[in-house]
């Protein structure tokens, strides 16, 4: 099975077209037959500017799927694919992915969505994805309205990916902007028929996961992310990522003494530490001398540590007044690495775990492994960058589980999203096109 994505510019209007095509199975004659069927379907025309075609040959599982906005260029693309695909090798540069040849329909394993924490913003993110569907703009505007209602400030989340803007690292703005980006991507995937069976979030992304599971609405998500940091001052603190052998990292932390603590176990070779800024700065040369890579994080405070005493108090108050609904699907905790408990009538346990997770360490390694134990077949990183999908590849057996970024850090966000759809299609997840 193969999937192809292309993004072309048509002069003089520079309007972007889009395509996702998938085939089953990996046989040249099947591809050629589907090319002919697709050409016949396109020649019939369609009143819609974007159309979906799902073709099946009688008595066979062969299938072609297309999202497109014009006919002839795509037939040329398919012709080139037939000419170049003799090796049946996936090639991202050509926008080409091959799946396994199977008998009958592909049965997809449970799909997991993971949502990032603070600091995952990218310039042009909203502009790139808004070209695919207006739902992206609607989500952002709804979230900005909620932010104004809860804080009294009018802010455009479009501005917060600018590193020169001092608000870009302040958690009062960065956290709601980050969760909004993930919600926008989730709604966009939903418009194309992609829905998860499992959810998890890194740090504040766990609140995003709860929202997507139906536990509370978007306005409440924005309130929970902003409430802890509505005070006038931030707790002084810093964070640093230490990369290398975990045993060496822990030894360096122990020998340094002081108040520095592990705040994130992000992958098998990456721990993040939090603590007073002076102590974090002092540990960096010691880590490098021990052969570790040390990266000071661009954050405004020491997340996931007891230094957040006052923000933690405000967060607890916000949680206490939150009206929860029972989750529609499992949400895996980054604190316990188990599924958050949901009751029909009492949400005290869930509140307590979300409360503790605010200052407790994130065990992202255990969280992702738990998703794997629950049967996850593919993971999609719903962040403006692809940090979590890269971490997942370090944690998981990538021979059996595919980790995808729905919006790659480099290149066009539109193209990256379409590539994600194409790869999901090769894995057996059905794609539909918005009306």
Secondary structure, 3 states (H helix, E strand, C coil): CEEEEECCEECCCCEECCEEEEECCCCHHHHHHHHHHHHHHHHCCCCCCCEEEEEECCCCCCEEEEEECCCHHHHHHHHHHHHHHHHCCCEHHHCEEECCCCCCCCCCCEEEEEECCCCCCCCCHHHHHHCCCCHHHHHHHHHHHHHHHHHCCCCCHHHHHCCCCHHHHCHHHHHHHHHHHHHHHHHHHHHCCCCCCEEEECCCHHHHHHHHCCCCCHHHHHHHHHHCCCCCCCCCCEEEEEECCHHHHHHHHHHHCCCCEEEEEEECCEEEEEECHHHHHHHHHHHHHCCCEEEECCCCCCCCCHHHHHHHHHHHHHHHCCCCCCCCCEEECCCCCCECCCCCCCCHHHHHHHHHHHHCCEEHHHHHHHHHHCCEEEEEECCCCCHHHHHHHHHCCCCCCEEEECCCCCCCHHHHHHHHHHHHHHCCCCCCCCC
